[in-house]
Amino acid sequence: MDKLTYGRAERSDIEPIFAMESLLVKQYEDPTIVDLKHALQWCRTKIEGNWEAYTCICCNGQKAGYFHLIPQPDLRTELDDLLILPSFRHQGIGRTVLDHILDETDESIYLYVYQKNQRAVSLYTEKGFQIERIVSPTRMILKYRK
């Protein structure tokens, strides 16, 4: 595995983060039950309002992706995003970053994931996440308990 480092996202990271989130929405959301335009606007607003809270993942000094952890008042942490840039996928970076996140927190972690995103679901369940709840026909919450 190449060397991974972590740093704070910059304003210029808004567009790459949004591009990856947009792709997920378009690929896995069901347009017959969700207004995709509204969902994409919600994503943009969320990213633009929180870009400083994103962590940039660098592989050998190059930006490889991002993640966003949101501490919750009930001693849980939400993994809001774990996004790997397309040219860095299939190299074990997501798995390594997830290990880093799990090692760095003492709290339970939960996340929303698209049910049809089998690569993500497989990674999370392999690391010990379990289905907590199905929240829509397309999405579910997975939880990792410390």
N, C-alpha and C positions, 0 to 999 in steps of 0.2 A: 504494500500500500504506500502510495506517495504521502508526503508530509502535509497534514491538514493544519491550518491555523484558523483562528476565529477573530473577527473584529466587528466593529459597529458598522451598520449599513450607512450609506450616504444618500443624500437626496437623489443623486443620479441613479440609485438602485431601484427607485419607484417603478420605472418602466419595465425592467427585466422581471421584477417580482410580479407585476400585474400581468405581463405577457404569459408567464407560467401559470398563474392562477386562472387566467382567462381560458387557457387551453384545457385545464382540468374541468372547468365549468362546461365548456362546449363539448368536451368528450364524454363526460359522465352524467351531467344533469339531464333530466327528462323535460324537454320543452313543452310537453303536453300538460305538465303540472306546475312548472316553474317558469315565470317570465324571465327569460335569459337576459334581456336588456336590464331589467331591475337587478338581477343577481350580479351582473357584471358591474353595474354602477355601485352596488353595495361593496363589492370587492375593492374597487378603486378608492372609494371614500375611506374604507378601513385602512388600506395601505398608505394613502396620502396622510392620514391622521396619525399613523403609528410608525412610519418608516424608521424613526430613530430607535425604536425598540427591536427592530430586526437585527439578527446577527448574520454577518456575512461569512460564508465558508470559503476559504481559499485553499486551493490545492497547488502546492509548489509555487505560491505567490500569485496564482491566477484565480479570479472569482469563479467559484464552482457552484454556488448555490446560497440558500438563505434558510434560516429558521426563525421562528417567533414564539417565544414562551410568554405566557400571560399568567402570573401568579393570581390565584383566586383567594378570597377571604376565608374559604372553608378548608384551608391547608391542602388544596389541590393546585396543580399547575396545568394549564391548557397548552398543549402543543398546537398552536394555531396554524402553523405552516411548517413544512419541511419540504423545500423545493430544491431540486438539483438541476442545474442547467443541462440541456440536452447533450452537449458535447462531453459532459462528465458522467453521464449515466452509465450503469452497468459496470462500474469499476469498484463497487463496494463502499462508495463514499457515503451514501445514505445510511447504510448499516453502521459504519464507523461513527457518523455524527449521532445517530440514535444511541449508540453505546455511550458516547460522551455525555449526552443529555441525561441518560438514565443514571450514570455514575455521579453526575454533578448535583442532582437534586435528592433531597430526603423525603419529598412529598410524593403522593400519588400523582400520576400524569394521566390526562385524558385527552382525546382528540376526536374530531369528526373526520370520517373518511367515506368516500364514495364506495358503495358496496361492490360496484363493478370494477373498481380499481384493484384488481387482484394482486398486482405486484406489491402495492402498498399494504393491502390487507395481509398478505403472506409475510411481509417483512415484520409488521407490527405483531402478528400472532406468534411468529417465530421468536420474537424478543420477549414474549410473555404478556402481551396485551390480550384482553378478553373483551368480548362483546358485552357492553353494559346495557345498550338500548338501541333499538331501531327507531330512528327519529323521523324518517320519511321513506317513501318507496325507493329513494336513491341513496340515502345517507344513514350512517349509524355512528354511535359513539363507542369507541374502544377505550378501555381503562387499564392502566398498569398500576398495580398496588405494590408499594414498598413494603 
